[in-house]
Amino acid sequence: MRTIRHYFVGMLLSVLGSAVLANPVSLPHDEFMPEDVYGVRRDKPEQMLFQVEHYRLTVGTEQRPGATQVGAGHGVWLLLEGRSLISGSPVRRAEISFVDAGTRTRPTRLDSRSQTLHLSYPLSYMDTLLRVLDQAGPSYVQARFHGNGTVWADVHGGPVSR
């Protein structure tokens, strides 16, 4: 009798557990997310979300004394700042670095000391990002860190009435 009870309790828990896994977690700004075609975003992630209030673009180059052309450094960075839309989340800054074609982008990460989200995009995305930031409606930065290591990060525009 005890074995049958354990069997039914196990069955009940597995049915309830699969129902939870089958239903995607609902979070703010889900409507801006693409479809999860690989099924890797099923758990409730740690989400950062802020509305961009201002940004600045920096284009820089550095030549170190005595270094050859190979020793020169250069880059393009976009710093976005705004107000957090997630209660309890202090993240309200993002630094986007752009990399040349053929160079691998770095994974999105959060610098917990400065509460800055770091994103990396191909340089070819810069014009599109600037158009999103300059549109008439609001712009947002979002990052979702899932328990399985999957990270989603984006810059998106809000609804714009025409």
DSSP file (Angstrom, degrees, kcal/mol; ACC not computed):
  #  RESIDUE AA STRUCTURE BP1 BP2  ACC     N-H-->O    O-->H-N    N-H-->O    O-->H-N    TCO  KAPPA ALPHA  PHI   PSI    X-CA   Y-CA   Z-CA
    1    1 A M     >        0   0    0      0, 0.0     4,-2.1     0, 0.0     5,-0.1   0.000 360.0 360.0 360.0 -41.5    0.0    0.0    0.0
    2    2 A R  H  >  +     0   0    0      1,-0.2     4,-2.3     2,-0.2     5,-0.2   0.879 360.0  52.6 -64.0 -38.2    2.8    2.3    0.9
    3    3 A T  H  > S+     0   0    0      2,-0.2     4,-2.2     1,-0.2    -1,-0.2   0.887 108.4  50.6 -65.1 -39.9    4.5    1.7   -2.5
    4    4 A I  H  > S+     0   0    0      2,-0.2     4,-2.5     1,-0.2    -1,-0.2   0.906 109.6  50.7 -65.4 -41.1    1.3    2.6   -4.3
    5    5 A R  H  X S+     0   0    0     -4,-2.1     4,-2.5     2,-0.2    -2,-0.2   0.930 111.1  47.9 -62.3 -45.6    1.0    5.8   -2.4
    6    6 A H  H  X S+     0   0    0     -4,-2.3     4,-2.5     1,-0.2    -1,-0.2   0.884 110.4  53.3 -62.0 -38.3    4.6    6.8   -3.2
    7    7 A Y  H  X S+     0   0    0     -4,-2.2     4,-2.4     2,-0.2    -2,-0.2   0.937 111.5  44.3 -61.9 -47.2    4.0    5.9   -6.8
    8    8 A F  H  X S+     0   0    0     -4,-2.5     4,-2.6     2,-0.2    -2,-0.2   0.880 113.1  50.6 -68.1 -37.9    0.9    8.2   -7.0
    9    9 A V  H  X S+     0   0    0     -4,-2.5     4,-2.5     2,-0.2    -1,-0.2   0.921 111.8  48.6 -63.7 -42.7    2.6   11.0   -5.2
   10   10 A G  H  X S+     0   0    0     -4,-2.5     4,-2.3    -5,-0.2    -2,-0.2   0.909 112.0  48.9 -62.3 -42.8    5.6   10.7   -7.6
   11   11 A M  H  X S+     0   0    0     -4,-2.4     4,-2.3     2,-0.2    -2,-0.2   0.920 111.3  49.9 -62.3 -44.5    3.2   10.8  -10.6
   12   12 A L  H  X S+     0   0    0     -4,-2.6     4,-2.6     1,-0.2     5,-0.2   0.923 111.6  48.0 -61.7 -45.6    1.4   13.8   -9.2
   13   13 A L  H  X S+     0   0    0     -4,-2.5     4,-2.7     1,-0.2    -1,-0.2   0.890 111.5  49.8 -64.1 -39.2    4.6   15.7   -8.7
   14   14 A S  H  X S+     0   0    0     -4,-2.3     4,-2.3     2,-0.2    -1,-0.2   0.884 111.5  48.8 -69.0 -36.3    5.9   14.9  -12.1
   15   15 A V  H  X S+     0   0    0     -4,-2.3     4,-1.9     2,-0.2    -2,-0.2   0.935 114.7  44.8 -66.5 -45.6    2.7   16.0  -13.8
   16   16 A L  H  X S+     0   0    0     -4,-2.6     4,-1.9     1,-0.2    -2,-0.2   0.909 113.5  51.0 -64.4 -40.9    2.7   19.2  -11.8
   17   17 A G  H  X S+     0   0    0     -4,-2.7     4,-2.1    -5,-0.2    -2,-0.2   0.896 109.8  48.9 -63.8 -40.7    6.4   19.8  -12.5
   18   18 A S  H  X S+     0   0    0     -4,-2.3     4,-1.8     1,-0.2    -1,-0.2   0.839 108.2  54.9 -70.1 -31.1    5.9   19.2  -16.3
   19   19 A A  H  X S+     0   0    0     -4,-1.9     4,-1.3     2,-0.2    -1,-0.2   0.895 108.5  48.7 -66.4 -38.4    3.0   21.7  -16.3
   20   20 A V  H  < S+     0   0    0     -4,-1.9     3,-0.3     1,-0.2    -2,-0.2   0.920 112.9  47.4 -66.0 -42.8    5.3   24.3  -14.7
   21   21 A L  H  < S+     0   0    0     -4,-2.1    -1,-0.2     1,-0.2    -2,-0.2   0.806 107.8  56.8 -68.4 -28.9    8.0   23.6  -17.3
   22   22 A A  H  < S+     0   0    0     -4,-1.8    -1,-0.2    -5,-0.1    -2,-0.2   0.805  96.1  71.0 -74.2 -28.8    5.5   23.8  -20.1
   23   23 A N  S  < S-     0   0    0     -4,-1.3     3,-0.1    -3,-0.3    -1,-0.1  -0.794  85.9-129.9 -92.7 119.8    4.3   27.3  -19.3
   24   24 A P        -     0   0    0      0, 0.0     2,-0.2     0, 0.0    18,-0.1  -0.333  28.5-104.3 -65.0 148.9    6.9   30.0  -20.0
   25   25 A V        -     0   0    0     16,-0.3     2,-0.5    17,-0.3    18,-0.0  -0.524  31.9-133.1 -73.2 137.6    7.6   32.4  -17.2
   26   26 A S        +     0   0    0     -2,-0.2    -1,-0.1    -3,-0.1     3,-0.0  -0.841  34.3 164.1 -98.8 126.2    6.0   35.8  -17.8
   27   27 A L    >   -     0   0    0     -2,-0.5     3,-1.4     1,-0.0    17,-0.0  -0.892  46.5 -75.0-133.0 162.3    8.2   38.9  -17.2
   28   28 A P  T 3  S+     0   0    0      0, 0.0    57,-0.0     0, 0.0    -1,-0.0  -0.334 117.4  18.6 -57.0 139.8    8.0   42.6  -18.0
   29   29 A H  T >  S+     0   0    0      1,-0.1     3,-1.6     2,-0.0     4,-0.2   0.663  75.8 138.9  71.6  21.3    8.8   43.2  -21.7
   30   30 A D  G X   +     0   0    0     -3,-1.4     3,-1.9     1,-0.3    -1,-0.1   0.824  64.4  68.9 -58.6 -30.6    8.2   39.6  -22.8
   31   31 A E  G 3  S+     0   0    0      1,-0.3    -1,-0.3     0, 0.0    -2,-0.0   0.670  95.8  53.9 -66.3 -14.7    6.4   41.1  -25.9
   32   32 A F  G <  S+     0   0    0     -3,-1.6    -1,-0.3     2,-0.1    -2,-0.2   0.435  90.1  98.9 -95.9  -0.9    9.8   42.3  -27.1
   33   33 A M  S <  S-     0   0    0     -3,-1.9     3,-0.1    -4,-0.2     2,-0.1  -0.649  71.7-127.4 -88.7 140.9   11.4   38.9  -26.9
   34   34 A P        -     0   0    0      0, 0.0    -1,-0.1     0, 0.0    -2,-0.1  -0.344  47.0 -73.0 -74.5 168.1   11.8   36.6  -29.9
   35   35 A E        -     0   0    0      1,-0.1     2,-1.6    -2,-0.1     3,-0.2  -0.309  40.4-122.9 -60.8 143.1   10.5   33.1  -29.8
   36   36 A D    >   +     0   0    0      1,-0.2     3,-1.2    -3,-0.1    -1,-0.1  -0.616  40.1 171.3 -87.3  76.6   12.5   30.7  -27.7
   37   37 A V  T 3  S+     0   0    0     -2,-1.6    -1,-0.2     1,-0.3    -2,-0.0   0.743  74.9  44.9 -65.2 -25.0   13.1   28.2  -30.5
   38   38 A Y  T 3  S-     0   0    0     -3,-0.2    -1,-0.3     0, 0.0    -2,-0.1   0.485 104.5-126.4 -97.6  -4.0   15.6   26.1  -28.5
   39   39 A G  S <  S+     0   0    0     -3,-1.2     3,-0.3     1,-0.1    -2,-0.1   0.838  70.0 127.5  66.5  34.0   13.6   26.0  -25.3
   40   40 A V        +     0   0    0      1,-0.2     3,-0.3     2,-0.1   108,-0.2   0.468  56.9  66.0-101.4  -2.6   16.4   27.3  -23.2
   41   41 A R        +     0   0    0      1,-0.2   -16,-0.3    -5,-0.1    -1,-0.2  -0.275  62.5 115.2-113.9  47.1   14.6   30.2  -21.5
   42   42 A R        +     0   0    0     -3,-0.3   -17,-0.3   -18,-0.1    -1,-0.2   0.747  58.3  73.6 -89.7 -25.0   12.0   28.2  -19.4
   43   43 A D  S    S-     0   0    0     -3,-0.3   -18,-0.2     1,-0.1   105,-0.0  -0.337  96.6 -93.0 -84.3 170.2   13.1   29.1  -15.9
   44   44 A K        -     0   0    0     -2,-0.1   103,-0.1   -20,-0.1    -1,-0.1  -0.748  50.9-155.1 -83.9 113.0   12.6   32.5  -14.2
   45   45 A P        -     0   0    0      0, 0.0     2,-0.7     0, 0.0   101,-0.2  -0.319  25.5 -99.3 -83.8 167.7   15.8   34.4  -14.9
   46   46 A E  E     -A  145   0A   0     99,-2.5    99,-2.6    -2,-0.1     2,-0.4  -0.811  51.8-156.4 -79.5 121.0   17.4   37.3  -13.0
   47   47 A Q  E     -A  144   0A   0     -2,-0.7     2,-0.4    97,-0.2    97,-0.2  -0.868  20.2-170.3-112.5 135.6   16.2   40.2  -15.1
   48   48 A M  E     +A  143   0A   0     95,-2.9    95,-2.5    -2,-0.4     2,-0.3  -0.977  17.1 166.5-115.7 135.5   17.6   43.7  -15.5
   49   49 A L  E     +A  142   0A   0     -2,-0.4    36,-3.1    42,-0.2    37,-0.6  -0.944   2.6 165.4-152.2 124.9   15.6   46.3  -17.3
   50   50 A F  E     -AB 141  84A   0     91,-2.3    91,-2.4    -2,-0.3     2,-0.5  -0.996  34.1-122.1-142.3 151.9   15.9   50.0  -17.6
   51   51 A Q  E     -AB 140  83A   0     32,-2.4    32,-1.7    -2,-0.3     2,-0.3  -0.777  35.4-120.7 -89.7 129.4   14.6   52.8  -19.7
   52   52 A V  E     + B   0  82A   0     87,-2.7    87,-0.4    -2,-0.5    30,-0.3  -0.543  35.0 171.1 -74.3 126.7   17.3   54.8  -21.5
   53   53 A E  E     -     0   0A   0     28,-2.8     2,-0.3     1,-0.4    29,-0.2   0.705  67.8  -6.5-104.6 -31.4   17.3   58.5  -20.5
   54   54 A H  E     - B   0  81A   0     27,-2.0    27,-2.5     2,-0.0    -1,-0.4  -0.987  59.7-169.4-158.4 161.2   20.5   59.5  -22.2
   55   55 A Y  E     - B   0  80A   0     -2,-0.3     2,-0.3    25,-0.2    25,-0.2  -0.965   6.3-155.8-147.0 162.4   23.5   58.0  -24.0
   56   56 A R  E     - B   0  79A   0     23,-1.9    23,-2.7    -2,-0.3     2,-0.4  -0.997  10.3-143.6-143.8 145.3   26.9   59.0  -25.2
   57   57 A L  E     - B   0  78A   0     -2,-0.3     2,-0.4    21,-0.2    21,-0.2  -0.893  13.9-167.8-108.9 133.3   29.1   57.6  -27.9
   58   58 A T  E     - B   0  77A   0     19,-3.1    19,-2.9    -2,-0.4     2,-0.5  -0.986   7.3-173.0-124.1 129.5   32.9   57.4  -27.6
   59   59 A V  E     + B   0  76A   0     -2,-0.4     2,-0.3    17,-0.2    17,-0.2  -0.988  23.8 172.7-118.2 120.6   35.3   56.6  -30.4
   60   60 A G  E     - B   0  75A   0     15,-2.6    15,-2.3    -2,-0.5     2,-0.3  -0.899  23.2-172.2-134.4 158.4   38.8   56.2  -29.2
   61   61 A T  E     - B   0  74A   0     -2,-0.3     2,-0.4    13,-0.2    13,-0.3  -0.988   7.4-164.5-143.4 149.4   42.3   55.3  -30.2
   62   62 A E  E     - B   0  73A   0     11,-3.5    11,-3.0    -2,-0.3     2,-0.5  -0.996   5.3-171.5-139.6 131.5   45.4   54.7  -28.2
   63   63 A Q        -     0   0    0     -2,-0.4     9,-0.1     9,-0.2     6,-0.1  -0.983  17.9-146.5-121.9 119.2   49.0   54.5  -29.3
   64   64 A R    >   -     0   0    0     -2,-0.5     3,-2.2     7,-0.3     7,-0.1  -0.639  32.2 -95.3 -86.3 141.9   51.5   53.5  -26.7
   65   65 A P  T 3  S+     0   0    0      0, 0.0    -1,-0.1     0, 0.0     3,-0.1  -0.282 108.7   8.1 -56.9 132.7   55.1   54.9  -26.9
   66   66 A G  T 3  S+     0   0    0      1,-0.3     2,-0.2    -3,-0.0    -2,-0.0   0.417  99.1 129.5  78.9  -2.6   57.5   52.7  -28.7
   67   67 A A    <   -     0   0    0     -3,-2.2    -1,-0.3     1,-0.1     2,-0.1  -0.561  55.3-126.9 -85.9 149.8   54.7   50.3  -29.8
   68   68 A T    >   -     0   0    0     -2,-0.2     3,-1.4    -3,-0.1     4,-0.3  -0.233  41.8 -86.5 -79.7 178.9   54.3   49.2  -33.4
   69   69 A Q  G >  S+     0   0    0      1,-0.3     3,-1.4     2,-0.2    -1,-0.1   0.831 131.0  62.0 -57.3 -31.8   51.0   49.6  -35.3
   70   70 A V  G 3  S+     0   0    0      1,-0.3    -1,-0.3     3,-0.0    -3,-0.0   0.821  97.9  57.8 -63.7 -29.9   50.1   46.2  -33.8
   71   71 A G  G <  S+     0   0    0     -3,-1.4    -7,-0.3    -7,-0.1    -1,-0.3   0.475  83.7 108.3 -80.2  -1.8   50.3   47.7  -30.3
   72   72 A A    <   -     0   0    0     -3,-1.4     2,-0.4    -4,-0.3    -9,-0.2  -0.507  55.5-154.8 -77.3 143.9   47.7   50.4  -31.1
   73   73 A G  E     +B   62   0A   0    -11,-3.0   -11,-3.5    -2,-0.2     2,-0.3  -0.909  18.1 165.5-117.4 148.4   44.3   50.1  -29.5
   74   74 A H  E     +B   61   0A   0     -2,-0.4     2,-0.3   -13,-0.3   -13,-0.2  -0.975   2.8 153.6-152.3 163.9   41.0   51.5  -30.8
   75   75 A G  E     -B   60   0A   0    -15,-2.3   -15,-2.6    -2,-0.3     2,-0.4  -0.980  33.8-124.6-179.3 169.4   37.4   51.1  -30.2
   76   76 A V  E     -BC  59  98A   0     22,-0.5    22,-2.1    -2,-0.3     2,-0.4  -1.000  29.1-177.6-131.3 128.7   33.8   52.4  -30.2
   77   77 A W  E     -BC  58  97A   0    -19,-2.9   -19,-3.1    -2,-0.4     2,-0.5  -0.971  15.4-159.7-131.2 144.6   31.7   52.4  -27.0
   78   78 A L  E     -BC  57  96A   0     18,-2.5    18,-3.2    -2,-0.4     2,-0.6  -0.989   9.9-161.3-122.5 120.2   28.1   53.4  -26.3
   79   79 A L  E     -BC  56  95A   0    -23,-2.7   -23,-1.9    -2,-0.5     2,-0.4  -0.913   8.4-169.5-106.1 121.9   27.3   54.2  -22.7
   80   80 A L  E     +BC  55  94A   0     14,-3.1    14,-2.4    -2,-0.6     2,-0.3  -0.903   5.8 179.6-112.0 136.5   23.5   54.1  -21.9
   81   81 A E  E     +BC  54  93A   0    -27,-2.5   -28,-2.8    -2,-0.4   -27,-2.0  -0.978  18.0 119.6-135.7 150.3   22.1   55.4  -18.6
   82   82 A G  E     -B   52   0A   0     10,-2.1     2,-0.4    -2,-0.3   -30,-0.2  -0.845  56.7 -52.4-172.2-150.9   18.5   55.5  -17.3
   83   83 A R  E     -B   51   0A   0    -32,-1.7   -32,-2.4    -2,-0.2     9,-0.1  -0.948  49.3-114.9-120.3 135.5   16.1   54.4  -14.7
   84   84 A S  E     -B   50   0A   0     -2,-0.4   -34,-0.3   -34,-0.2     8,-0.1  -0.356  18.0-167.2 -66.6 141.2   15.5   50.8  -13.6
   85   85 A L        +     0   0    0    -36,-3.1     2,-0.6     2,-0.1   -35,-0.2   0.333  67.2  84.1-108.3   2.9   12.1   49.4  -14.2
   86   86 A I  S >  S-     0   0    0    -37,-0.6     3,-2.2     3,-0.2   -37,-0.1  -0.938  86.3-118.1-110.5 121.5   12.6   46.3  -12.0
   87   87 A S  T 3  S+     0   0    0     -2,-0.6    -2,-0.1     1,-0.3     0, 0.0  -0.331  98.2  12.4 -58.5 129.5   11.9   46.8   -8.3
   88   88 A G  T 3  S+     0   0    0      1,-0.2    -1,-0.3    -4,-0.1    -4,-0.0   0.370  95.8 120.8  85.5  -5.2   15.0   46.2   -6.3
   89   89 A S    <   -     0   0    0     -3,-2.2    -3,-0.2     1,-0.1    -1,-0.2  -0.831  41.9-170.4 -96.0 118.8   17.4   46.2   -9.3
   90   90 A P        +     0   0    0      0, 0.0     2,-0.4     0, 0.0    -1,-0.1   0.524  49.5 117.5 -82.9  -3.5   20.1   48.8   -9.1
   91   91 A V        +     0   0    0      1,-0.2   -42,-0.2    -5,-0.1    -5,-0.2  -0.505  18.7 140.2 -72.9 119.6   21.2   48.3  -12.7
   92   92 A R        +     0   0    0     23,-0.8   -10,-2.1    -2,-0.4     2,-0.4   0.118  51.9  73.2-143.6  19.4   20.6   51.5  -14.7
   93   93 A R  E     -Cd  81 116A   0     22,-0.6    24,-2.5   -12,-0.2     2,-0.4  -0.992  49.4-176.9-137.4 144.3   23.8   51.6  -16.9
   94   94 A A  E     -Cd  80 117A   0    -14,-2.4   -14,-3.1    -2,-0.4     2,-0.5  -0.997  10.6-158.4-139.4 139.2   25.0   49.6  -19.9
   95   95 A E  E     -Cd  79 118A   0     22,-2.9    24,-2.4    -2,-0.4     2,-0.6  -0.975  10.9-163.8-116.9 119.6   28.2   49.8  -21.8
   96   96 A I  E     -Cd  78 119A   0    -18,-3.2   -18,-2.5    -2,-0.5     2,-0.4  -0.902   1.9-164.9-105.3 124.5   28.1   48.5  -25.3
   97   97 A S  E     -Cd  77 120A   0     22,-2.5    24,-2.3    -2,-0.6     2,-0.4  -0.868  10.4-144.0-105.9 144.7   31.4   47.8  -27.0
   98   98 A F  E     -Cd  76 121A   0    -22,-2.1   -22,-0.5    -2,-0.4     2,-0.3  -0.883  11.6-158.8-110.5 138.4   31.6   47.3  -30.8
   99   99 A V  E     - d   0 122A   0     22,-2.1    24,-2.9    -2,-0.4    25,-0.3  -0.863  24.0-102.7-117.7 151.5   33.9   44.8  -32.4
  100  100 A D    >   -     0   0    0     -2,-0.3     3,-2.1    22,-0.2    -1,-0.1  -0.224  52.6 -79.9 -65.6 157.5   35.2   44.7  -36.0
  101  101 A A  T 3  S+     0   0    0      1,-0.3    -1,-0.1    21,-0.1     3,-0.1  -0.312 120.4  25.9 -56.1 138.3   33.7   42.2  -38.5
  102  102 A G  T 3  S+     0   0    0      1,-0.3     2,-0.4    -3,-0.1    -1,-0.3   0.319  96.6 113.2  87.0  -8.3   35.2   38.7  -38.0
  103  103 A T  S <  S-     0   0    0     -3,-2.1    -1,-0.3    -4,-0.0     2,-0.3  -0.795  72.3-115.3 -96.6 139.5   36.0   39.4  -34.4
  104  104 A R        -     0   0    0     -2,-0.4     2,-0.1    -3,-0.1    -4,-0.1  -0.526  26.3-125.4 -75.7 134.7   34.1   37.4  -31.8
  105  105 A T        -     0   0    0     -2,-0.3    -1,-0.1    15,-0.1     3,-0.1  -0.488  25.1-117.3 -75.5 149.6   31.7   39.3  -29.5
  106  106 A R        -     0   0    0     -2,-0.1    14,-0.4    -9,-0.1    -9,-0.1  -0.536  35.5 -96.6 -82.9 153.5   32.2   38.9  -25.7
  107  107 A P        -     0   0    0      0, 0.0     2,-0.1     0, 0.0    -1,-0.1  -0.371  44.4 -98.2 -67.3 149.9   29.4   37.4  -23.7
  108  108 A T        +     0   0    0     43,-0.1     2,-0.3    12,-0.1    11,-0.2  -0.446  53.1 173.6 -64.8 138.4   27.1   39.8  -21.9
  109  109 A R  E     -E  118   0A   0      9,-1.9     9,-3.3    -2,-0.1     2,-0.5  -0.972  30.2-128.5-146.4 160.5   28.1   40.2  -18.2
  110  110 A L  E     -E  117   0A   0     -2,-0.3     2,-1.0     7,-0.2     7,-0.2  -0.957  11.5-148.4-112.6 123.9   27.1   42.3  -15.2
  111  111 A D  E  >> -E  116   0A   0      5,-2.8     4,-1.5    -2,-0.5     5,-1.4  -0.813  13.9-168.1 -87.2 102.7   29.8   44.1  -13.3
  112  112 A S  T  45S+     0   0    0     -2,-1.0    -1,-0.2     1,-0.2     5,-0.1   0.780  79.8  60.7 -68.3 -26.2   28.3   43.9   -9.8
  113  113 A R  T  45S+     0   0    0      1,-0.2    -1,-0.2    -3,-0.1    -2,-0.0   0.949 121.1  22.8 -65.0 -49.0   30.7   46.5   -8.4
  114  114 A S  T  45S-     0   0    0     -3,-0.1    -2,-0.2     2,-0.1    -1,-0.2   0.476 101.3-127.9 -95.8  -3.1   29.6   49.3  -10.7
  115  115 A Q  T  <5 +     0   0    0     -4,-1.5   -23,-0.8     1,-0.2   -22,-0.6   0.901  60.2 145.4  54.0  43.9   26.2   47.8  -11.5
  116  116 A T  E   < -dE  93 111A   0     -5,-1.4    -5,-2.8   -25,-0.1     2,-0.5  -0.947  46.4-140.5-115.8 130.9   26.9   48.2  -15.2
  117  117 A L  E     -dE  94 110A   0    -24,-2.5   -22,-2.9    -2,-0.5     2,-0.5  -0.766  17.2-152.0 -86.4 129.7   25.7   45.7  -17.8
  118  118 A H  E     +dE  95 109A   0     -9,-3.3    -9,-1.9    -2,-0.5     2,-0.3  -0.922  18.2 175.1-109.9 122.0   28.4   45.0  -20.5
  119  119 A L  E     -d   96   0A   0    -24,-2.4   -22,-2.5    -2,-0.5     2,-0.4  -0.868  15.0-154.5-121.2 156.3   27.2   44.1  -24.0
  120  120 A S  E     +d   97   0A   0    -14,-0.4   -22,-0.2    -2,-0.3   -15,-0.1  -0.998  16.8 171.0-134.9 130.2   29.2   43.5  -27.2
  121  121 A Y  E     -d   98   0A   0    -24,-2.3   -22,-2.1    -2,-0.4     2,-0.1  -0.928  40.8 -92.2-133.0 156.8   27.9   43.8  -30.7
  122  122 A P  E >   -d   99   0A   0      0, 0.0     3,-2.3     0, 0.0     4,-0.3  -0.420  39.5-116.9 -63.3 146.5   29.4   43.8  -34.2
  123  123 A L  G >  S+     0   0    0    -24,-2.9     3,-1.7     1,-0.3     4,-0.3   0.792 112.5  69.9 -55.9 -30.2   30.3   47.3  -35.4
  124  124 A S  G 3  S+     0   0    0    -25,-0.3     4,-0.4     1,-0.3    -1,-0.3   0.666  91.0  61.4 -64.8 -15.7   27.7   46.9  -38.2
  125  125 A Y  G <> S+     0   0    0     -3,-2.3     4,-2.5     1,-0.2    -1,-0.3   0.611  79.3  88.9 -82.8 -13.1   25.0   47.1  -35.5
  126  126 A M  H <> S+     0   0    0     -3,-1.7     4,-2.6    -4,-0.3     5,-0.2   0.896  85.0  49.0 -58.2 -47.0   25.9   50.6  -34.4
  127  127 A D  H  > S+     0   0    0     -4,-0.3     4,-1.9    -3,-0.2    -1,-0.2   0.904 112.9  48.7 -59.9 -41.3   23.7   52.5  -36.9
  128  128 A T  H  > S+     0   0    0     -4,-0.4     4,-2.2     2,-0.2    -1,-0.2   0.925 111.1  49.7 -64.6 -44.8   20.7   50.4  -36.0
  129  129 A L  H  X S+     0   0    0     -4,-2.5     4,-2.4     1,-0.2    -2,-0.2   0.909 109.9  50.7 -60.8 -42.3   21.2   50.9  -32.3
  130  130 A L  H  X S+     0   0    0     -4,-2.6     4,-1.7    -5,-0.2    -1,-0.2   0.868 109.1  51.7 -65.6 -34.8   21.5   54.7  -32.8
  131  131 A R  H  X S+     0   0    0     -4,-1.9     4,-0.7    -5,-0.2    -1,-0.2   0.909 109.3  50.3 -65.5 -41.1   18.3   54.7  -34.8
  132  132 A V  H >< S+     0   0    0     -4,-2.2     3,-0.7     1,-0.2    -2,-0.2   0.920 113.2  46.0 -61.0 -43.6   16.5   52.8  -31.9
  133  133 A L  H 3< S+     0   0    0     -4,-2.4    -1,-0.2     1,-0.2    -2,-0.2   0.794 114.3  47.9 -70.5 -28.4   17.9   55.3  -29.4
  134  134 A D  H 3< S+     0   0    0     -4,-1.7    -1,-0.2    -5,-0.2    -2,-0.2   0.447  86.2 114.2 -93.9  -0.7   16.9   58.3  -31.5
  135  135 A Q  S << S-     0   0    0     -4,-0.7    -3,-0.0    -3,-0.7     4,-0.0  -0.145  80.7-105.8 -66.6 168.3   13.3   57.2  -32.3
  136  136 A A  S    S+     0   0    0      2,-0.0    -1,-0.1    25,-0.0    -4,-0.0   0.834  97.2  59.3 -66.3 -35.0   10.3   59.1  -31.0
  137  137 A G  S    S-     0   0    0      1,-0.2    23,-0.1    21,-0.2    -2,-0.0  -0.136  99.2 -66.9 -89.2-174.5    9.3   56.6  -28.3
  138  138 A P        -     0   0    0      0, 0.0    20,-3.3     0, 0.0     2,-0.3  -0.274  40.9-147.7 -71.9 158.3   11.2   55.1  -25.3
  139  139 A S  E     - F   0 157A   0    -87,-0.4   -87,-2.7    18,-0.3     2,-0.3  -0.949  14.0-164.9-125.3 148.9   14.2   52.9  -25.6
  140  140 A Y  E     -AF  51 156A   0     16,-3.1    16,-2.1    -2,-0.3     2,-0.4  -0.927  16.8-147.8-134.4 153.9   15.1   50.1  -23.1
  141  141 A V  E     -AF  50 155A   0    -91,-2.4   -91,-2.3    -2,-0.3     2,-0.4  -0.990  25.7-179.4-118.6 133.7   18.0   47.9  -22.2
  142  142 A Q  E     +AF  49 154A   0     12,-2.5    12,-2.6    -2,-0.4     2,-0.3  -0.986  11.6 178.2-135.2 142.2   17.2   44.4  -21.0
  143  143 A A  E     -AF  48 153A   0    -95,-2.5   -95,-2.9    -2,-0.4     2,-0.4  -0.993   6.6-168.1-141.4 140.9   19.2   41.4  -19.8
  144  144 A R  E     -AF  47 152A   0      8,-3.1     8,-2.4    -2,-0.3     2,-0.7  -0.981   4.0-163.8-131.7 120.4   18.1   38.1  -18.6
  145  145 A F  E     -AF  46 151A   0    -99,-2.6   -99,-2.5    -2,-0.4     6,-0.2  -0.908  15.0-158.2-106.2 110.7   20.4   35.6  -16.8
  146  146 A H    >   -     0   0    0      4,-2.9     3,-1.8    -2,-0.7  -105,-0.1  -0.533  26.2-117.2 -90.1 154.9   19.0   32.1  -16.7
  147  147 A G  T 3  S+     0   0    0      1,-0.3    -1,-0.1    -2,-0.2    -2,-0.0   0.736 112.4  59.7 -61.5 -25.6   20.0   29.4  -14.3
  148  148 A N  T 3  S-     0   0    0   -108,-0.2    -1,-0.3     2,-0.1     3,-0.1   0.369 124.3 -98.6 -87.4   6.6   21.3   27.1  -17.1
  149  149 A G  S <  S+     0   0    0     -3,-1.8     2,-0.2     1,-0.3    -2,-0.1   0.317  78.5 139.3  96.1  -8.6   23.8   29.8  -18.2
  150  150 A T        -     0   0    0   -110,-0.2    -4,-2.9    -5,-0.1     2,-0.4  -0.521  32.5-166.9 -70.5 134.0   21.7   31.2  -21.1
  151  151 A V  E     -F  145   0A   0     -2,-0.2     2,-0.5    -6,-0.2    -6,-0.2  -0.990   8.9-170.8-126.3 127.4   22.0   35.0  -21.3
  152  152 A W  E     +F  144   0A   0     -8,-2.4    -8,-3.1    -2,-0.4     2,-0.3  -0.966  12.7 170.3-112.2 132.6   19.7   37.2  -23.3
  153  153 A A  E     +F  143   0A   0     -2,-0.5     2,-0.3   -10,-0.2   -10,-0.2  -0.998   5.0 158.0-141.3 141.6   20.5   40.9  -23.7
  154  154 A D  E     -F  142   0A   0    -12,-2.6   -12,-2.5    -2,-0.3     2,-0.4  -0.980  36.7-138.5-154.1 164.8   19.0   43.5  -25.9
  155  155 A V  E     +F  141   0A   0     -2,-0.3     2,-0.3   -14,-0.2   -14,-0.2  -0.998  39.9 171.0-122.1 122.3   18.4   47.1  -26.6
  156  156 A H  E     -F  140   0A   0    -16,-2.1   -16,-3.1    -2,-0.4     2,-0.3  -0.955  30.3-123.8-137.5 155.0   14.9   47.7  -27.9
  157  157 A G  E     -F  139   0A   0     -2,-0.3   -18,-0.3   -18,-0.2     3,-0.1  -0.644  27.4-126.0 -91.6 151.9   12.5   50.5  -28.7
  158  158 A G        -     0   0    0    -20,-3.3   -21,-0.2    -2,-0.3    -1,-0.1  -0.233  50.8 -58.0 -84.7-178.7    9.1   50.7  -27.1
  159  159 A P        -     0   0    0      0, 0.0     2,-0.5     0, 0.0    -1,-0.2  -0.376  54.3-157.9 -62.0 137.4    5.8   51.1  -29.0
  160  160 A V        -     0   0    0    -23,-0.1     2,-0.4    -3,-0.1    -3,-0.0  -0.980   6.9-142.7-121.0 125.0    5.8   54.1  -31.2
  161  161 A S              0   0    0     -2,-0.5   -25,-0.0     1,-0.1     0, 0.0  -0.720 360.0 360.0 -85.8 134.5    2.6   55.7  -32.4
  162  162 A R              0   0    0     -2,-0.4    -1,-0.1     0, 0.0    -2,-0.0   0.367 360.0 360.0-113.7 360.0    2.6   57.0  -35.9
